[in-house]
Amino acid sequence: LQQEPPNQILLGIALFLTIFIMSPTISAVYNNAYKPFNEGNLSLEQAYDAAQKPIKAFMLKQTRQKDIALFLRIAKQPNPQNEQQLGLNILVPAFIISELKTAFEIGFLLYIPFVIIDIVVSSVLMSMGMMMLPPVMISLPFKLLLFVLADGWNLVVLSLVKSFH
């Protein structure tokens, strides 16, 4: 009961939110790289370079400079003169690390109210002398109620989408 919603549901939500958020970038790659390449107007190398530009622009907006500097230092590469010279071999892992940090921050902020509910329920049960009753049985409905009353899915999705735009 602690793993609600199931991972398949979360994966579906993540997939469709990714498509929604990335749709302008995917359209730019399609229009600037794939379509001209498919029509024979660009070589494979030119299409690859054209496809990189919107992807790099998207990732650069979301990536912390500290994470880029970390991977430049690990790869023993000098700082590029501008961000467009930054290779995907540096940018992709820096983007992933930045997104993981953001995900942990969001997860922690979501976790705090639920921990407070657990503490309050545990304290109330202990003060009533009900030590054998698992606090999770009592606190879970309160957690679900809080999430529903606060319109949790709307808040989570809105926060995620706004963080990219």
Number of C-alpha atoms within 10 A of each C-alpha: 8 7 6 9 9 10 10 9 11 11 11 11 13 13 11 11 15 12 13 12 16 15 12 13 18 16 13 17 20 17 14 18 23 19 14 16 19 13 8 10 12 17 13 14 10 14 20 15 13 21 20 17 16 18 17 20 13 17 19 19 12 17 19 16 13 11 18 22 17 14 17 20 13 10 11 9 11 9 13 11 8 7 12 13 10 16 13 15 11 19 21 18 16 25 23 15 16 19 16 12 13 15 13 11 12 14 11 11 11 14 11 11 14 18 13 12 19 19 14 14 20 20 13 13 17 14 10 9 10 12 11 8 12 12 20 16 11 15 19 17 11 16 18 14 13 15 16 12 9 11 11 15 11 11 11 13 14 11 12 16 13 10 11 12 9
